[in-house]
C-alpha cells in the first residue's frame, strides 16, 4: 500500500479537510482495493472526520454473512466488525448487539470496541469478558488508550456490584502524572465510592476530577465540554447527603448539558435515562423527568426500569388515541384495529415528548429485525415523516440530530402501554365468529382472520370448531356472548 498516499490522507484528516480527504480515500480504495488494513485506516479517518455514515457505506457488506460466527481475521469479518461498531456509534445500539452475537474478535482494540457494545446494552458479563481480554498483557503499558481500557473494566466491575475487584484493580494500576489521567483516576474512584454508598468520599473525588477536567484546555473528541458526566453524579451525591437544593440545581444543569450533546449526536439517550434513574434513587424527581423515565421508548431493562403501564393525559383536543399493546387506535372518534406504521411512529414520537428521538433509535424500534438494512431504513424514515405530515397533519421538528412533534400537537395524541391491555372487542365478548369481529371494526373477513390468528399466537383466544361452525373463545374472564 502506498505510504505516501496514506501520509497525505493523514495530513488532510488532521487538518479537518473533509472533502479533500474523502476524495483521496475514495481514490486509494479504487486503486488498492479494500483490505483488512485499509478497513482499519478508513474507519480511523472517517471517525476523525466525524463522518461514520460515509465510512459505513464504504465498508458495508452487500449481504448478511451466512456463517454462524464471522472472524475478524478475514476481510468479511473485518468489514462486519466495523459495521457493528458504526451502528453502535450512530445510536443503533440494539442493532449492533445483533452483530456482536455473531462476531469473533482477536485484537485488544477489537475486544475493547465489542466490550463497549455490550456495556451500552447493559450486558455486563459479556462486557467484562471483552474488557478483560482487551487489557490482557497490558499491565505495564505506557499508552493512554490501554489505561482507558482498565477504567472501562473497573467501571463494569462497579456496575456489577463487585466493588472489591473494582477497588483492587484500581489500586493496582498506576497512571502517569498527566492531567487527563488524574481526571480519570479521581472520577473512577468517585464512581466506586458512590456505588458503595460512601458519598462523602465520592463527593471529594468527583469534585476533584471536575476541577481537573475544567482545567484541561484541549479535551478529546466527543467528550468536549461534557460537564454532564459530573453533574449526573454530583446531584445524586448531594441528595444522599441531604442537600436537596444543590441536587435540583445539578439535575437542571445535567439535563441542559446532555440534551445539548444529544442534539449534536455526541451522546446517546441512554446516558440521560441512566442518570435520571440514579437521580430518582436519591431524590424525588420533578414530574417532567418522572414522565421521561416512565414513557421514553428506550427498552433496556438493565439500564432503565421500564414501566409496564403508562398512559399520557387524555385531553379534549385529542384526535389520536393509540393503545400499543392492544394494537388498536381511535382516530377522530372511530375505533380501528391494527396500528399502521405511521401511527406506530407517531406513538413513539409522542412518548419521546420534548426530549425527542434520533432517527437511529426510531429505526431500531420500528424495524427491530432489519438490522442489516440500516441505511435503507434511514431513507424510509424520511418518507415516513412526509406521510405523517400529509395524512395526519403532524409536523416533525428537527433539533440537531433529534426529532420531535411540535409542542402544540402533543395534546392531540394519547398513547397507552399496558401488557394486560386487550382490544376493546375482547373487553365486551368472550365467544364470537370471524364475522362478528369484521362487523365490529368494519373490516374484511380476510383481515379479521389475520387478527384472530395473531390473537391465538398471543394467547388471548382459542379456536373451537371447523368451517361455518368455527367460533373463538376468550381466555380469561367471561364477557358478554354473541349468539
C-alpha positions as CSV (number, residue, x, y, z in Angstrom):
1,X,0.0,0.0,0.0
2,X,1.4,3.4,-1.0
3,X,2.8,5.0,2.2
4,X,2.9,8.5,0.6
5,X,-0.8,8.3,-0.2
6,X,-1.6,7.2,3.3
7,X,0.6,10.0,4.8
8,X,-1.1,12.6,2.6
9,X,-4.6,11.4,3.7
10,X,-3.4,11.5,7.4
11,X,-2.4,15.2,6.9
12,X,-5.7,16.1,5.2
13,X,-7.7,14.4,8.0
14,X,-5.6,16.1,10.7
15,X,-6.4,19.5,9.1
16,X,-10.1,18.7,9.0
17,X,-10.3,19.0,5.2
18,X,-13.3,16.6,4.8
19,X,-14.0,17.0,1.1
20,X,-10.3,16.6,0.1
21,X,-9.7,13.7,2.5
22,X,-12.8,11.9,1.3
23,X,-11.8,12.3,-2.3
24,X,-8.3,10.8,-1.7
25,X,-9.7,8.0,0.4
26,X,-12.0,7.0,-2.5
27,X,-9.1,7.1,-4.9
28,X,-7.0,5.0,-2.7
29,X,-9.7,2.3,-2.3
30,X,-10.3,2.3,-6.1
31,X,-6.6,1.9,-6.7
32,X,-5.7,-0.6,-4.0
33,X,-8.9,-2.4,-3.2
34,X,-10.4,-2.7,0.3
35,X,-8.1,-4.8,2.5
36,X,-8.3,-5.5,6.3
37,X,-5.6,-2.9,7.0
38,X,-7.3,-0.3,4.8
39,X,-10.6,-1.0,6.7
40,X,-8.8,0.0,9.9
41,X,-7.5,3.1,8.3
42,X,-10.8,4.1,6.7
43,X,-12.6,3.8,10.0
44,X,-10.0,5.9,11.8
45,X,-10.0,8.6,9.1
46,X,-13.8,8.9,9.0
47,X,-14.1,8.7,12.8
48,X,-11.7,11.7,12.9
49,X,-13.7,13.5,10.2
50,X,-17.0,12.8,12.1
51,X,-18.5,11.1,9.0
52,X,-19.1,7.5,10.0
53,X,-22.1,7.4,7.7
54,X,-19.8,7.6,4.7
55,X,-17.5,5.0,6.3
56,X,-20.4,2.6,6.7
57,X,-21.3,2.9,3.0
58,X,-17.7,2.0,2.0
59,X,-17.1,-1.0,4.3
60,X,-20.7,-2.4,4.4
61,X,-21.2,-5.9,3.1
62,X,-23.8,-6.4,0.4
63,X,-25.3,-9.4,2.1
64,X,-25.6,-10.7,5.7
65,X,-23.0,-13.5,6.2
66,X,-24.4,-17.0,6.3
67,X,-21.7,-18.3,8.7
68,X,-22.8,-18.7,12.3
69,X,-19.6,-16.9,13.5
70,X,-17.7,-14.3,11.5
71,X,-14.0,-14.0,12.3
72,X,-12.2,-10.6,12.1
73,X,-9.2,-12.4,10.7
74,X,-11.0,-12.4,7.4
75,X,-11.8,-9.3,5.2
76,X,-15.5,-10.2,5.5
77,X,-15.2,-10.3,9.3
78,X,-13.3,-7.0,9.5
79,X,-16.0,-5.3,7.4
80,X,-18.7,-6.9,9.5
81,X,-16.9,-5.7,12.7
82,X,-16.8,-2.1,11.6
83,X,-20.4,-2.2,10.5
84,X,-21.2,-3.3,14.1
85,X,-19.1,-0.6,15.6
86,X,-20.5,2.2,13.5
87,X,-24.1,1.2,14.2
88,X,-23.3,1.5,17.9
89,X,-21.7,4.9,17.5
90,X,-24.6,6.0,15.4
91,X,-27.1,5.2,18.2
92,X,-28.5,2.0,16.8
93,X,-27.1,0.0,19.8
94,X,-29.7,-2.8,19.7
95,X,-28.8,-3.3,16.0
96,X,-25.1,-3.5,16.8
97,X,-25.9,-6.1,19.5
98,X,-27.2,-8.4,16.8
99,X,-23.9,-8.3,15.1
100,X,-22.0,-8.7,18.4
101,X,-23.6,-12.1,18.9
102,X,-22.1,-13.3,15.6
103,X,-18.5,-11.9,15.7
104,X,-15.2,-13.4,16.8
105,X,-12.7,-10.7,17.6
106,X,-8.9,-11.1,18.0
107,X,-7.1,-7.9,18.9
108,X,-7.1,-5.8,22.0
109,X,-8.7,-3.0,20.2
110,X,-11.5,-5.2,18.8
111,X,-12.2,-6.6,22.3
112,X,-12.5,-3.0,23.6
113,X,-15.0,-2.0,20.9
114,X,-17.0,-5.2,21.5
115,X,-17.0,-4.5,25.2
116,X,-18.4,-1.1,24.6
117,X,-21.3,-2.5,22.6
118,X,-22.1,-5.0,25.4
119,X,-21.8,-2.2,28.0
120,X,-24.1,0.1,26.1
121,X,-26.7,-2.6,26.0
122,X,-26.0,-3.4,29.7
123,X,-24.8,-6.9,29.1
124,X,-22.3,-6.6,31.9
125,X,-20.9,-10.2,32.0
126,X,-20.1,-10.1,28.3
127,X,-18.7,-6.6,28.6
128,X,-16.4,-7.7,31.4
129,X,-15.1,-10.6,29.4
130,X,-14.3,-8.3,26.5
131,X,-12.6,-5.7,28.6
132,X,-10.6,-8.3,30.5
133,X,-9.4,-9.6,27.1
134,X,-8.6,-6.1,25.9
135,X,-6.1,-5.4,28.8
136,X,-4.5,-8.9,28.8
137,X,-0.7,-8.4,28.7
138,X,-1.0,-4.6,29.1
139,X,-0.1,-4.3,32.8
140,X,3.0,-2.2,32.1
141,X,1.7,-0.3,29.1
142,X,2.5,3.4,28.8
143,X,-0.3,4.1,26.3
144,X,-3.2,6.2,27.3
145,X,-5.7,4.1,25.4
146,X,-4.7,1.0,27.4
147,X,-5.3,2.7,30.7
148,X,-8.8,3.7,29.5
149,X,-9.5,0.0,28.9
150,X,-8.7,-0.6,32.6
151,X,-11.0,2.2,33.6
152,X,-13.8,0.6,31.5
153,X,-13.2,-2.7,33.1
154,X,-13.2,-1.2,36.6
155,X,-16.5,0.7,35.7
156,X,-18.1,-2.6,34.7
157,X,-17.0,-4.3,37.9
158,X,-18.5,-1.4,39.8
159,X,-21.9,-1.6,38.0
160,X,-21.9,-5.3,38.5
161,X,-21.5,-4.7,42.3
162,X,-18.1,-6.3,42.6
163,X,-16.6,-3.4,44.5
164,X,-13.7,-5.4,45.9
165,X,-12.5,-6.5,42.5
166,X,-13.0,-2.9,41.1
167,X,-11.0,-1.4,44.0
168,X,-8.2,-3.9,43.9
169,X,-7.7,-3.4,40.1
170,X,-7.9,0.4,40.6
171,X,-5.2,0.3,43.4
172,X,-3.0,-1.9,41.1
173,X,-2.8,0.4,38.1
174,X,-0.5,3.4,38.3
175,X,-1.4,6.2,35.8
176,X,1.1,8.7,34.7
177,X,1.1,12.2,36.2
178,X,-0.9,13.7,33.3
179,X,-4.0,15.9,33.8
180,X,-6.3,13.6,31.8
181,X,-5.0,10.6,33.8
182,X,-5.6,12.4,37.1
183,X,-9.1,13.2,35.9
184,X,-9.9,9.6,35.1
185,X,-8.3,8.4,38.3
186,X,-10.4,10.7,40.6
187,X,-13.5,10.2,38.6
188,X,-13.3,6.5,38.7
189,X,-12.5,6.4,42.4
190,X,-15.5,8.7,43.0
191,X,-17.7,6.4,41.0
192,X,-16.7,3.3,43.0
193,X,-17.3,5.3,46.2
194,X,-20.7,6.4,45.0
195,X,-22.0,2.9,44.2
196,X,-20.5,1.6,47.5
197,X,-22.6,4.3,49.3
198,X,-19.6,6.3,50.6
199,X,-21.0,9.6,49.5
200,X,-18.5,11.9,51.3
201,X,-15.5,10.4,49.6
202,X,-17.5,10.2,46.3
203,X,-18.1,14.0,46.6
204,X,-14.5,14.7,47.3
205,X,-13.2,12.6,44.3
206,X,-15.9,13.7,41.8
207,X,-15.3,17.4,42.6
208,X,-11.5,16.9,42.3
209,X,-12.0,15.2,38.9
210,X,-14.3,18.0,37.8
211,X,-11.8,20.7,38.6
212,X,-9.0,18.9,36.7
213,X,-11.3,18.3,33.8
214,X,-12.2,22.1,33.6
215,X,-8.5,23.0,33.7
216,X,-7.6,21.0,30.7
217,X,-7.6,23.3,27.7
218,X,-8.0,20.7,25.0
219,X,-10.4,17.8,25.6
220,X,-10.6,14.8,23.3
221,X,-13.2,14.3,20.7
222,X,-16.9,13.7,21.7
223,X,-16.2,14.4,25.4
224,X,-15.5,18.0,24.8
225,X,-17.3,20.2,27.4
226,X,-19.3,17.2,28.7
227,X,-19.8,18.5,32.2
228,X,-22.9,16.4,32.4
229,X,-20.8,13.4,33.4
230,X,-20.1,15.3,36.7
231,X,-23.5,16.8,37.2
232,X,-25.0,13.4,36.8
233,X,-23.2,12.2,40.0
234,X,-22.9,15.4,42.0
235,X,-26.6,15.9,42.0
236,X,-27.4,12.4,43.5
237,X,-24.5,12.7,45.9
238,X,-25.8,15.9,47.3
239,X,-29.3,14.4,47.5
240,X,-28.0,11.5,49.5
241,X,-26.1,13.9,51.8
242,X,-29.3,15.9,52.4
243,X,-28.8,19.0,50.3
244,X,-31.9,18.9,48.1
245,X,-31.4,22.4,46.7
246,X,-28.0,21.6,45.3
247,X,-29.3,18.3,44.0
248,X,-32.0,20.1,42.0
249,X,-29.5,22.6,40.6
250,X,-27.3,19.8,39.4
251,X,-30.2,18.0,37.9
252,X,-31.2,21.1,35.8
253,X,-27.5,21.5,34.7
254,X,-27.2,17.8,33.8
255,X,-30.4,17.9,31.6
256,X,-29.4,21.0,29.8
257,X,-25.8,19.7,29.1
258,X,-26.9,16.3,28.0
259,X,-29.7,17.5,25.7
260,X,-27.3,19.9,24.0
261,X,-24.9,17.0,23.4
262,X,-27.8,14.7,22.4
263,X,-28.9,17.1,19.7
264,X,-25.4,17.1,18.3
265,X,-25.2,13.3,18.4
266,X,-22.3,13.5,20.9
267,X,-24.2,11.4,23.5
268,X,-26.9,8.8,23.3
269,X,-30.3,8.9,25.0
270,X,-29.2,6.0,27.2
271,X,-26.9,8.4,29.1
272,X,-29.8,10.6,30.1
273,X,-32.0,7.6,31.1
274,X,-29.3,6.0,33.2
275,X,-28.5,9.2,35.1
276,X,-32.2,10.0,35.7
277,X,-32.5,6.5,37.2
278,X,-29.6,7.4,39.5
279,X,-31.2,10.7,40.4
280,X,-34.6,9.0,41.1
281,X,-33.0,6.6,43.6
282,X,-31.6,9.6,45.5
283,X,-34.4,12.2,45.4
284,X,-38.0,12.9,44.3
285,X,-37.8,13.8,40.7
286,X,-39.9,16.7,39.2
287,X,-42.9,15.3,37.2
288,X,-41.4,16.2,33.8
289,X,-38.4,13.9,34.5
290,X,-40.6,11.2,36.0
291,X,-42.6,11.2,32.8
292,X,-39.4,10.7,30.8
293,X,-38.4,7.6,32.8
294,X,-41.9,6.2,32.6
295,X,-42.7,6.8,28.9
296,X,-39.5,7.2,26.9
297,X,-39.3,4.4,24.3
298,X,-36.0,3.1,25.2
299,X,-36.4,-0.5,26.3
300,X,-33.3,-1.7,28.0
301,X,-34.3,-3.3,31.4
302,X,-30.7,-3.3,32.5
303,X,-30.4,0.5,32.4
304,X,-34.0,1.6,32.7
305,X,-36.7,0.0,34.9
306,X,-39.1,0.2,32.1
307,X,-42.7,0.9,33.2
308,X,-45.1,-1.9,32.4
309,X,-48.0,0.5,32.4
310,X,-48.3,4.2,31.4
311,X,-50.8,6.5,29.8
312,X,-50.4,10.0,28.5
313,X,-53.1,12.5,29.7
314,X,-56.3,12.4,27.6
315,X,-57.4,15.9,26.7
316,X,-60.4,17.4,25.0
317,X,-58.4,18.3,21.8
318,X,-57.3,14.6,21.4
319,X,-57.7,13.3,17.8
320,X,-55.5,10.2,18.1
321,X,-55.6,7.5,20.8
322,X,-53.2,4.7,20.4
323,X,-53.2,1.5,22.5
324,X,-49.9,0.0,21.6
325,X,-50.2,-3.4,23.2
326,X,-53.8,-4.0,22.1
327,X,-52.8,-3.0,18.5
328,X,-55.9,-0.7,18.4
329,X,-56.4,3.0,17.9
330,X,-59.1,5.7,17.8
331,X,-58.8,8.3,15.1
332,X,-61.3,11.2,15.2
333,X,-63.7,9.2,17.3
334,X,-63.7,6.0,15.2
335,X,-62.0,2.8,16.5
336,X,-59.6,0.8,14.3
337,X,-57.7,-2.5,14.7
338,X,-54.1,-2.9,13.5
339,X,-51.8,0.1,14.1
340,X,-50.2,1.2,10.8
341,X,-46.6,2.2,10.6
342,X,-47.3,6.0,10.6
343,X,-49.2,5.7,13.9
344,X,-46.5,3.5,15.4
345,X,-44.0,6.2,14.6
346,X,-46.4,8.9,16.0
347,X,-46.8,6.9,19.2
348,X,-43.0,6.7,19.6
349,X,-42.6,10.4,18.9
350,X,-45.4,11.2,21.5
351,X,-43.6,9.1,24.1
352,X,-40.4,10.9,23.4
353,X,-42.2,14.1,24.3
354,X,-40.0,17.2,24.4
355,X,-36.7,15.2,24.7
356,X,-37.1,14.0,21.1
357,X,-35.6,10.9,19.4
358,X,-32.9,10.2,16.9
359,X,-33.6,8.6,13.6
360,X,-31.3,5.7,14.6
361,X,-33.2,4.8,17.7
362,X,-36.5,5.2,15.9
363,X,-35.3,2.7,13.2
364,X,-34.5,0.1,15.8
365,X,-38.0,0.5,17.4
366,X,-39.9,0.4,14.1
367,X,-37.9,-2.3,12.3
368,X,-36.1,-4.3,15.1
369,X,-35.3,-7.3,12.8
370,X,-34.0,-5.4,9.8
371,X,-30.6,-4.5,11.3
372,X,-28.7,-5.3,8.2
373,X,-30.6,-2.7,6.1
374,X,-29.6,0.3,8.2
375,X,-29.2,3.0,5.6
376,X,-32.2,1.9,3.6
377,X,-34.2,2.3,6.9
378,X,-32.9,5.8,7.2
379,X,-34.3,6.7,3.8
380,X,-37.6,5.0,4.8
381,X,-37.7,7.2,7.9
382,X,-37.6,10.4,5.7
383,X,-40.5,9.1,3.6
384,X,-42.4,8.1,6.7
385,X,-42.1,11.6,8.1
386,X,-43.6,13.0,4.9
387,X,-46.6,10.6,5.1
388,X,-47.2,11.5,8.7
389,X,-47.4,15.2,7.7
390,X,-49.6,14.5,4.7
391,X,-52.0,12.0,6.2
392,X,-52.2,13.2,9.8
393,X,-51.1,16.8,9.7
394,X,-48.3,16.4,12.2
395,X,-45.2,18.4,11.5
396,X,-42.0,16.9,12.9
397,X,-39.4,19.4,14.2
398,X,-35.7,18.8,13.9
399,X,-33.2,20.0,16.6
400,X,-29.7,18.9,15.6
401,X,-29.9,15.1,15.5
402,X,-33.2,14.9,17.4
403,X,-36.8,14.8,16.0
404,X,-39.8,15.9,17.9
405,X,-43.5,16.6,17.4
406,X,-44.4,20.3,17.7
407,X,-45.4,21.1,21.3
408,X,-48.9,22.2,20.4
409,X,-49.5,18.8,18.7
410,X,-48.7,16.7,21.8
411,X,-52.1,17.3,23.3
412,X,-53.8,15.8,20.3
413,X,-52.2,12.4,20.8
414,X,-52.7,9.9,23.6
415,X,-50.7,6.7,24.0
416,X,-51.2,3.9,26.4
417,X,-49.0,0.9,27.0
418,X,-50.1,-1.9,29.3
419,X,-49.1,-5.5,28.9
420,X,-52.5,-6.6,30.1
421,X,-54.3,-4.4,27.6
422,X,-56.6,-6.1,25.0
423,X,-58.6,-4.8,22.1
424,X,-61.9,-3.3,23.1
425,X,-63.8,-6.1,21.3
426,X,-62.3,-8.7,23.7
427,X,-63.4,-6.5,26.7
428,X,-67.1,-7.0,25.6
429,X,-67.3,-10.5,24.2
430,X,-65.9,-13.9,25.0
431,X,-67.4,-16.1,22.2
432,X,-67.7,-14.9,18.7
433,X,-67.2,-15.6,15.0
434,X,-64.9,-14.0,12.4
435,X,-68.0,-12.2,11.0
436,X,-68.6,-10.6,14.4
437,X,-65.1,-9.2,14.6
438,X,-65.3,-8.0,11.0
439,X,-68.6,-6.2,11.7
440,X,-67.3,-4.6,14.9
441,X,-64.3,-2.9,13.2
442,X,-65.8,-2.7,9.7
443,X,-63.0,-4.7,8.1
444,X,-63.0,-7.6,5.7
445,X,-63.2,-11.2,6.9
446,X,-59.7,-11.8,5.4
447,X,-58.3,-9.1,7.6
448,X,-60.3,-10.2,10.6
449,X,-58.8,-13.7,10.2
450,X,-55.3,-12.3,10.3
451,X,-56.0,-10.6,13.6
452,X,-57.7,-13.7,15.0
453,X,-54.6,-15.8,14.2
454,X,-52.4,-13.1,15.9
455,X,-54.6,-13.2,19.0
456,X,-54.3,-17.0,19.1
457,X,-50.5,-16.7,18.9
458,X,-50.6,-14.1,21.8
459,X,-52.7,-16.5,23.9
460,X,-55.7,-14.2,24.1
461,X,-58.2,-16.6,22.5
462,X,-58.6,-20.2,21.3
463,X,-60.3,-21.6,18.2
464,X,-63.2,-24.0,18.5
465,X,-64.9,-26.0,15.7
466,X,-64.4,-26.0,12.0
467,X,-65.8,-24.4,8.8
468,X,-69.0,-22.3,9.3
469,X,-69.3,-23.5,12.9
470,X,-65.9,-22.1,13.9
471,X,-66.1,-19.9,17.0
472,X,-63.4,-18.2,19.0
473,X,-63.4,-18.2,22.8
474,X,-61.8,-15.6,25.1
475,X,-59.2,-17.0,27.5
476,X,-59.8,-15.3,30.9
477,X,-62.7,-13.5,32.5
478,X,-66.1,-14.2,30.9
479,X,-67.7,-11.4,29.0
480,X,-71.0,-11.0,27.1
481,X,-71.6,-13.7,24.4
482,X,-72.6,-13.0,20.9
483,X,-75.1,-15.7,19.9
